[in-house]
Structures are given as C-alpha cells and as structure tokens.
Amino acid sequence: MLEVRDLRVTYGTTVAVDGVDLDVGGGEIVALLGPNGAGKTSTLRAISRVVPATGTITFDGEPVGALRPEAVARRGLVHVPEGRHVFPNLSVHENLLVGRSARDGRPSAFEVDDVYDLFPELVPLRSRAGWALSGGEQQMVAIGRGLLAAPRLLLLDEPSLGLAPTVVDRVYAVLTEVAGRVPLLLVEQDTERALRLAARAYVMAAGRVALSGPAGEVAGRDELVASYLGRTATVRDGA
C-alpha cells in the first residue's frame, strides 16, 4: 500500500529525517516509535506532502512525492496530525463533515452515523463549537473527520498525546475496531499500546530507523527499545 525509500527532510541546516525506508501493506497496522525529536512527525508530514522531502513515496503503486497535500488526501492517503487541528468556529458535526471533502468519489467504510456509533460521547455535542471541546473530545472529532475522508491508509500522529488515561482507553478501543477496516501508520510515544495494536513496528532515533520488525519481536526487546527511546521502558508483548 505504501512504500517509502530514502526519505529525507531538512529544516534549514537541520536534518530531521535521514534516509528512512518503511512500508505499510494493505490491511496492515504499523507503528512508528521513537523519542521526541526522532523524526516521526516529520516522516508523516513528508509522506502526506505537508513538508518538502527528497526520496521516493509510492502509494498503491503510484508515485506521490510530487503531489500537493490535497491531491494526496484525495487519493486516500489521509493524515490526522498531532495537535488535532479542529476548526474552532465550526460545530462538532460541521467539523466531521469537512472530512468528506477529501473523498473524491471513493466509497467510504464510514459515514457520519458510524462515527457517532464509534464515539457516542460526541452525540450530545453535535452542535458544540470546536473551541469549546476538551482535548479528548477534539481528538475524537479529528479521528472521526479522518475516517469520513474515506482513507485507504490513515496516518495517525500521537493520538494519545496529552489525554487522560480513560480517554486514551476509549481512543484505542476505537482504533482497534477501525483497524479491521482501514490500514494505519501510527506515530505514538505510548510504546506499549502501539505495539499491542500494530503488526509491525519501526523505531526511529536521530532521524533514522534504528530498529524494525514484527511488533511482538520489538516488544520482546525491552532494553534495546528503551535505549532508542532514551528512557527506561517496560514493553510487554501483546502481539
């Protein structure tokens, strides 16, 4: 579904991504792990063409490296960015409907009612403005909006960032259900949750892929993963 080769992103003289190779197969959930500053978010932004990059990006057999972000989204490569980016002056329902603008005639596995079924917490908030939502509610809206774009591959950046543990549980329960219908490339610092969800994982450090493999194998290498994440970590095998 997605093939990335020798991806490189620079900001002035700073090299954020330095020769990354990664793949996501059809129906596959892949985690992209690493500490702050490892290049994970820049990798997603480069794939969705939000930032310039060199290297090759092939989506469903077609090169997309020269396309504009909106053209990439209309092909079904949909990015839910870190920070949620809910439109503050639109209601919850209007924010969700914005996602449909990227469908470009593609059939969708999700309609608005499906999103409300996945996130029933949003039902009584349909008319509430984006600025009045909590962080967890905004994250639910952002994921729902991405699903309504009829993604053929969903790029999801830090879905648990800054959320209370109970909200993270809800988000990951939904992602587990969504994973059966939409491939995911997931950037996440919650290593344990990501490895329970994913089939494969890449661990980035200093802009490069330092470790990759099946999620169960990566989860079983606690000390090595912890060294790349720059902290003491206990990663339990949930594969």
C-alpha positions as CSV (number, residue, x, y, z in Angstrom):
1,M,0.0,0.0,0.0
2,L,2.8,2.5,1.0
3,E,6.5,2.3,0.1
4,V,8.9,4.9,1.3
5,R,12.5,4.9,0.2
6,D,15.5,7.1,1.3
7,L,13.2,9.7,2.7
8,R,15.0,12.9,3.8
9,V,13.6,16.0,5.4
10,T,15.6,19.1,6.3
11,Y,14.7,22.3,8.0
12,G,17.5,24.7,7.0
13,T,20.7,23.0,8.2
14,T,18.8,20.6,10.5
15,V,18.3,17.1,9.2
16,A,15.0,15.8,10.7
17,V,14.7,12.6,8.6
18,D,17.8,11.0,7.2
19,G,17.2,8.2,4.7
20,V,14.2,6.5,6.1
21,D,12.8,3.4,4.4
22,L,9.4,2.0,5.5
23,D,6.4,0.0,4.2
24,V,2.8,-0.5,5.0
25,G,0.9,-3.4,3.5
26,G,-2.8,-3.5,2.6
27,G,-4.8,-4.2,5.8
28,E,-1.7,-3.7,8.0
29,I,-1.2,-1.7,11.2
30,V,2.3,-0.3,11.5
31,A,3.7,1.7,14.5
32,L,6.4,4.3,14.2
33,L,8.0,4.8,17.6
34,G,10.8,6.9,19.0
35,P,11.6,9.8,21.4
36,N,10.8,13.4,20.9
37,G,12.9,14.8,18.0
38,A,13.4,11.4,16.4
39,G,11.8,12.5,13.1
40,K,8.5,10.6,13.4
41,T,6.1,13.6,12.9
42,S,8.3,14.9,10.1
43,T,8.1,11.5,8.4
44,L,4.3,11.6,8.4
45,R,4.3,15.1,7.2
46,A,6.6,14.3,4.3
47,I,4.5,11.3,3.3
48,S,1.4,13.4,3.2
49,R,3.4,16.2,1.4
50,V,2.8,18.8,4.1
51,V,6.6,19.4,4.2
52,P,9.1,19.1,1.3
53,A,11.2,16.0,1.2
54,T,13.5,14.0,-1.1
55,G,13.4,10.3,-1.7
56,T,10.5,8.3,-3.2
57,I,7.0,7.9,-1.8
58,T,4.8,5.3,-3.6
59,F,1.2,4.9,-2.6
60,D,-0.7,1.9,-4.1
61,G,1.8,1.6,-6.9
62,E,1.8,5.3,-7.9
63,P,4.5,7.9,-7.0
64,V,3.0,10.7,-4.9
65,G,6.1,12.6,-4.0
66,A,5.4,15.5,-6.4
67,L,1.8,16.0,-5.5
68,R,0.3,18.7,-3.3
69,P,-1.2,17.6,0.1
70,E,-4.8,17.9,-1.0
71,A,-4.1,15.7,-4.1
72,V,-2.5,13.1,-1.8
73,A,-5.6,13.2,0.5
74,R,-7.9,12.8,-2.4
75,R,-6.1,9.6,-3.4
76,G,-7.0,8.2,0.1
77,L,-3.7,8.9,2.0
78,V,-5.3,10.7,4.9
79,H,-3.3,12.4,7.7
80,V,-4.7,13.0,11.2
81,P,-2.0,15.4,12.6
82,E,-0.6,15.8,16.1
83,G,-2.5,18.6,17.9
84,R,-5.9,17.6,16.4
85,H,-6.5,20.9,14.5
86,V,-10.2,21.1,15.0
87,F,-11.8,24.1,13.3
88,P,-12.7,26.2,16.4
89,N,-15.7,28.1,14.9
90,L,-17.3,25.0,13.4
91,S,-19.6,22.7,15.3
92,V,-18.7,19.1,16.0
93,H,-21.0,17.9,13.2
94,E,-19.6,20.5,10.8
95,N,-16.0,19.5,11.6
96,L,-16.8,15.9,10.9
97,L,-18.4,16.8,7.5
98,V,-15.3,18.6,6.5
99,G,-13.6,15.2,6.2
100,R,-15.9,14.2,3.3
101,S,-14.4,16.9,1.1
102,A,-11.4,14.6,0.5
103,R,-13.3,11.5,-0.7
104,D,-13.1,12.4,-4.4
105,G,-15.9,9.9,-5.2
106,R,-14.3,7.0,-3.4
107,P,-16.7,4.7,-1.4
108,S,-16.2,5.1,2.3
109,A,-16.3,2.4,5.0
110,F,-17.5,5.1,7.4
111,E,-20.4,7.6,7.4
112,V,-21.3,10.2,9.9
113,D,-23.6,7.8,11.9
114,D,-20.8,5.3,12.1
115,V,-18.5,7.9,13.7
116,Y,-21.2,8.7,16.2
117,D,-21.5,5.0,16.9
118,L,-17.7,4.8,17.4
119,F,-17.7,7.9,19.6
120,P,-21.1,8.1,21.3
121,E,-19.6,10.9,23.5
122,L,-19.9,13.2,20.5
123,V,-23.7,12.7,20.0
124,P,-24.8,15.3,22.6
125,L,-22.0,17.6,21.4
126,R,-23.1,17.8,17.8
127,S,-23.8,21.5,17.9
128,R,-20.9,22.5,20.2
129,A,-18.2,24.6,18.7
130,G,-14.7,23.2,18.3
131,W,-13.2,25.7,20.7
132,A,-15.4,24.6,23.5
133,L,-14.3,20.9,23.3
134,S,-11.9,19.2,25.7
135,G,-8.7,17.7,24.3
136,G,-10.2,14.3,24.3
137,E,-13.3,15.4,22.5
138,Q,-11.2,17.2,19.9
139,Q,-9.2,14.0,19.4
140,M,-12.4,12.0,18.8
141,V,-13.5,14.7,16.3
142,A,-10.2,14.6,14.5
143,I,-10.2,10.8,14.1
144,G,-13.8,10.8,13.0
145,R,-13.1,13.5,10.4
146,G,-10.2,11.4,9.1
147,L,-12.4,8.4,8.8
148,L,-15.1,10.3,6.9
149,A,-12.4,11.2,4.3
150,A,-12.6,7.5,3.1
151,P,-9.0,6.7,3.9
152,R,-7.3,3.9,2.1
153,L,-4.4,4.4,4.5
154,L,-4.7,6.6,7.7
155,L,-1.7,8.3,9.0
156,L,-2.3,9.0,12.7
157,D,0.1,11.2,14.7
158,E,0.2,10.8,18.5
159,P,-3.5,10.1,19.2
160,S,-2.8,9.7,23.0
161,L,-0.8,12.9,23.5
162,G,-2.0,14.9,26.4
163,L,-5.1,12.9,27.1
164,A,-6.3,11.4,30.4
165,P,-5.8,7.6,30.6
166,T,-9.6,6.9,30.4
167,V,-9.8,8.9,27.2
168,V,-6.8,7.1,25.8
169,D,-8.5,3.8,26.5
170,R,-11.5,5.0,24.5
171,V,-9.4,6.2,21.6
172,Y,-7.5,2.9,21.4
173,A,-10.7,0.8,21.7
174,V,-12.0,2.7,18.6
175,L,-8.6,2.2,16.8
176,T,-8.8,-1.5,17.5
177,E,-12.2,-1.6,15.8
178,V,-11.1,0.7,12.9
179,A,-8.0,-1.4,12.3
180,G,-10.1,-4.2,10.8
181,R,-11.3,-1.9,8.0
182,V,-8.5,0.7,7.4
183,P,-4.7,0.3,7.3
184,L,-2.9,2.5,9.8
185,L,0.5,4.1,10.1
186,L,0.6,5.1,13.7
187,V,3.1,7.5,15.4
188,E,3.0,7.0,19.1
189,Q,5.1,7.5,22.2
190,D,2.9,5.1,24.2
191,T,5.0,2.2,23.1
192,E,3.1,-0.5,24.9
193,R,-0.3,0.5,23.5
194,A,1.1,0.9,20.0
195,L,2.8,-2.5,20.0
196,R,-0.4,-4.2,21.2
197,L,-2.3,-2.7,18.2
198,A,0.3,-2.9,15.5
199,A,1.5,-5.9,13.4
200,R,4.9,-4.4,12.7
201,A,7.0,-1.5,14.2
202,Y,9.8,0.8,13.3
203,V,11.8,2.6,16.0
204,M,13.4,5.9,15.0
205,A,16.3,7.7,16.6
206,A,18.0,10.8,15.3
207,G,16.1,10.8,12.0
208,R,16.9,7.2,11.1
209,V,15.2,3.8,11.5
210,A,17.2,2.1,14.3
211,L,15.1,-1.0,14.7
212,S,12.3,-2.7,12.9
213,G,10.4,-5.9,12.8
214,P,7.2,-7.7,13.9
215,A,5.6,-5.9,16.9
216,G,5.9,-9.0,19.1
217,E,9.7,-9.2,18.4
218,V,10.2,-5.5,19.0
219,A,8.1,-5.7,22.2
220,G,10.3,-8.5,23.4
221,R,13.5,-6.4,23.2
222,D,12.7,-4.2,26.1
223,E,16.2,-2.9,26.9
224,L,17.1,-2.2,23.3
225,V,13.9,-0.4,22.6
226,A,14.3,1.6,25.8
227,S,17.8,2.6,24.8
228,Y,16.5,4.1,21.5
229,L,13.6,5.8,23.3
230,G,16.0,7.4,25.6
231,R,14.4,6.2,28.8
232,T,13.8,3.1,31.0
233,A,10.9,1.3,29.5
234,T,9.0,-1.9,30.1
235,V,7.4,-3.1,26.9
236,R,5.1,-6.1,27.3
237,D,4.5,-8.4,24.3
238,G,0.9,-8.0,23.4
239,A,1.1,-9.4,19.8
